[in-house]
Amino acid sequence: MSRVTAAADGGTARRGERLGAVRPDQRGPVPTPPAPENRDATDEPPAPTDGRSRRWDSHRAERRRALARAARRAIHHEGPDLSMDELATAMETSKSIVYRYFTDKAGLQAAVGELVLEEMSDGFEAAAHTDGDPHARLRAMVGVYTSMIVRSPHVYRFVTRTEGADVPDLSGFQTTITRYVETPLREALDDSDASSRLVAGWAAGVVGFVRGVGDVWLGADPGTNPSAETMADLVTDWLWYGAGAATPTPSREHT
């Protein structure tokens, strides 16, 4: 390289330094872009590393349960026809968070149904294993079911409804109740020397029948409806003895 060329190159480099140009060896790390706005930090998962990941799973389960409880309260007071926007507002969160935890309305329905089943499980468990014949235990289970309808009819309608493309089935609600009902029915079949293979179908039929009667009872005029206790007596007798069972009379009404 000639002296003239070297001098020219050196002058160009010095002019670049004076103008603030940065050589490749002087460049620092690429800055990290800012985090997206409007994100709930409590709903963001940590890096999947051992203890932190387990703590996040626990946090997520607790958060999901709290949201389901908030939805249950809203439905209890406002009714089963709330939209997802209205539910999110009542739950004091955004609709995107609701979808993140429950995927869709069917997922929220299932979560609320789980809460209701937890509340009913002690009663079902006690009824399934109480002293008495299968008829008495079935009556106790029907009583648990009708009592739930009376306490929170809006929530009952929400967790058992099937109409609508976004709520295609009953999730695990009726399936779980059916498993409880199988206990006394299996004993009845054993006593009659009938095949215990029939118990699953019989139990599913019982739950479907009770639900159907409960829906009609819930939609009827409260002034003409029998009480929950009398309705439980009647439904149990219909299931056990058939359509010839006695109808409610004032003397059979429970006070």
C-alpha positions in Angstrom: 0.0 0.0 0.0 1.4 3.4 -0.9 1.9 6.1 1.7 -0.8 8.3 -0.1 -3.4 5.5 0.1 -2.6 4.7 3.8 -2.8 8.4 4.7 -6.2 8.6 2.9 -7.5 5.6 4.8 -6.3 6.9 8.1 -8.0 10.3 7.4 -11.3 8.6 6.6 -11.2 6.6 9.8 -10.4 9.7 11.9 -13.3 11.5 10.2 -15.6 8.6 11.0 -14.6 8.7 14.7 -15.2 12.5 14.8 -18.7 12.0 13.3 -19.5 9.4 16.0 -19.4 6.3 13.9 -19.1 3.0 15.9 -16.7 0.4 14.8 -18.0 -3.3 14.9 -15.7 -4.1 17.8 -17.2 -1.2 19.8 -20.8 -2.2 19.5 -22.6 -3.2 22.8 -25.3 -5.9 23.3 -28.6 -5.5 21.4 -31.1 -3.9 23.7 -34.0 -6.1 24.9 -37.4 -4.9 23.5 -39.9 -3.7 26.2 -42.5 -6.2 27.5 -46.0 -5.9 26.1 -48.3 -3.7 28.0 -51.6 -4.6 29.7 -50.4 -8.0 30.9 -51.3 -9.3 34.3 -47.9 -10.3 35.9 -49.6 -12.7 38.3 -50.8 -14.8 35.3 -47.4 -15.0 33.6 -45.5 -18.3 34.0 -41.9 -18.3 35.2 -39.1 -20.1 33.4 -39.7 -23.9 33.7 -37.1 -24.6 36.3 -37.8 -27.1 39.1 -39.1 -25.3 42.2 -40.3 -22.2 40.5 -42.3 -24.3 38.0 -44.0 -26.2 40.8 -44.8 -23.0 42.6 -46.3 -21.6 39.4 -48.5 -24.7 39.0 -49.7 -24.2 42.6 -50.3 -20.5 42.0 -52.2 -21.2 38.8 -54.5 -23.8 40.5 -55.3 -21.3 43.3 -55.9 -18.5 40.8 -58.2 -20.8 38.7 -60.1 -21.8 41.8 -60.5 -18.2 42.9 -61.8 -17.2 39.4 -64.3 -20.1 39.5 -65.6 -19.0 42.9 -66.0 -15.5 41.6 -68.0 -16.8 38.6 -70.1 -18.9 40.9 -71.0 -15.9 43.0 -71.9 -13.8 39.9 -74.1 -16.6 38.5 -75.8 -17.1 41.8 -76.8 -13.5 42.0 -77.2 -12.5 38.4 -78.4 -15.7 36.7 -77.0 -18.4 34.3 -77.2 -16.4 31.1 -74.3 -14.0 31.8 -72.1 -13.5 28.8 -68.3 -14.1 29.0 -67.8 -10.3 29.0 -70.3 -9.9 31.9 -68.7 -12.8 33.8 -65.2 -11.4 33.4 -66.4 -8.0 34.7 -68.0 -9.7 37.7 -64.8 -11.7 38.3 -62.8 -8.5 38.2 -60.5 -9.6 35.4 -60.3 -9.5 31.7 -62.0 -11.8 29.3 -58.6 -12.9 27.9 -57.6 -14.1 31.4 -60.9 -16.0 31.7 -60.1 -17.8 28.4 -56.5 -18.4 29.5 -57.6 -20.3 32.6 -60.8 -22.0 31.2 -60.3 -22.1 27.4 -64.0 -21.5 26.8 -67.4 -21.3 28.5 -67.6 -25.1 28.7 -64.4 -25.0 30.7 -65.8 -22.4 33.1 -69.0 -24.5 33.4 -66.9 -27.5 34.4 -64.9 -25.6 36.9 -68.1 -24.2 38.6 -69.6 -27.7 38.5 -66.5 -29.0 40.4 -67.1 -26.4 43.1 -70.8 -27.4 43.4 -69.8 -31.1 43.6 -67.3 -30.4 46.3 -70.1 -28.8 48.3 -72.4 -31.7 47.7 -69.9 -34.5 48.1 -70.1 -34.8 51.9 -73.9 -35.2 51.6 -73.6 -37.8 48.8 -70.9 -39.7 50.7 -72.9 -39.8 53.9 -76.0 -40.9 52.0 -74.2 -43.6 50.1 -72.9 -45.2 53.2 -75.5 -44.5 55.9 -77.4 -47.1 57.7 -80.6 -48.2 56.0 -81.8 -50.0 53.0 -80.9 -49.0 49.4 -84.3 -47.2 49.1 -83.5 -45.0 52.1 -80.0 -44.2 50.8 -81.3 -43.3 47.4 -83.8 -41.0 49.1 -81.0 -39.3 51.0 -79.1 -38.7 47.7 -82.2 -37.3 45.9 -82.6 -35.0 48.9 -79.0 -33.7 48.5 -79.7 -33.0 44.8 -83.0 -31.2 45.4 -81.6 -29.1 48.2 -78.9 -27.9 45.9 -81.5 -26.8 43.4 -83.3 -24.8 46.1 -80.2 -23.2 47.5 -78.9 -21.9 44.1 -81.2 -22.4 41.2 -79.2 -20.1 38.9 -76.0 -22.1 39.5 -77.9 -25.4 39.1 -79.1 -24.3 35.7 -75.6 -23.1 34.7 -73.8 -26.4 35.5 -76.5 -28.7 34.0 -77.4 -26.8 30.8 -76.5 -28.4 27.5 -77.8 -26.0 24.9 -75.4 -23.8 23.0 -72.4 -24.6 20.9 -70.0 -23.4 23.5 -71.5 -25.6 26.3 -71.7 -29.0 24.6 -72.1 -31.3 27.6 -72.4 -31.5 31.4 -68.7 -31.9 31.9 -68.2 -34.2 34.9 -71.2 -33.1 36.9 -73.7 -35.8 36.2 -71.1 -38.4 35.8 -69.8 -37.9 39.3 -73.3 -38.0 40.8 -74.0 -41.2 38.9 -71.0 -42.8 40.6 -72.4 -42.0 44.0 -75.9 -43.4 43.0 -74.3 -46.7 41.9 -73.5 -47.6 45.5 -77.1 -48.3 46.8 -78.2 -49.6 43.4 -75.5 -52.1 43.3 -76.5 -53.5 46.7 -80.1 -53.7 45.5 -79.1 -55.6 42.4 -77.0 -58.0 44.5 -79.9 -58.6 46.8 -82.1 -59.5 43.9 -79.5 -61.8 42.2 -79.5 -59.5 39.2 -76.3 -58.8 37.2 -74.3 -55.9 38.7 -73.3 -55.0 35.1 -76.7 -53.3 35.0 -75.8 -50.8 37.7 -74.1 -48.2 35.6 -77.1 -47.9 33.2 -79.6 -47.9 36.1 -77.6 -45.2 37.9 -77.3 -43.0 34.8 -81.1 -43.4 34.3 -81.8 -42.4 37.9 -79.7 -39.2 37.6 -81.2 -38.3 34.3 -84.7 -38.8 35.7 -84.0 -36.8 38.8 -82.5 -34.0 36.6 -85.5 -34.0 34.3 -88.0 -33.8 37.2 -85.9 -31.1 38.9 -85.9 -29.0 35.7 -89.7 -29.1 35.5 -90.1 -28.5 39.2 -87.7 -25.5 39.1 -89.6 -24.0 36.2 -93.0 -24.4 37.7 -95.0 -21.8 39.7 -93.4 -21.8 43.2 -96.8 -21.3 44.7 -98.1 -24.6 43.4 -94.9 -26.6 43.7 -94.4 -29.2 46.5 -91.5 -28.6 48.9 -88.0 -29.9 48.2 -88.5 -32.6 50.8 -91.8 -33.7 49.4 -90.4 -33.7 45.9 -87.5 -35.8 47.0 -89.9 -38.3 48.6 -92.0 -38.5 45.4 -89.1 -38.8 43.0 -87.6 -41.6 45.1 -90.9 -43.5 45.2 -91.3 -43.0 41.4 -87.9 -44.5 40.9 -88.4 -47.4 43.3 -92.1 -48.3 42.9 -93.0 -46.8 39.5 -95.8 -44.3 38.4 -98.2 -45.8 40.9 -96.4 -44.1 43.8 -98.5 -41.8 46.0 -98.7 -38.1 44.9 -97.9 -35.3 47.4 -100.6 -34.3 49.8 -100.6 -31.7 52.5 -100.2 -34.4 55.1 -96.9 -35.5 53.5 -95.5 -32.0 53.2 -92.4 -31.4 55.4 -92.3 -28.3 57.4 
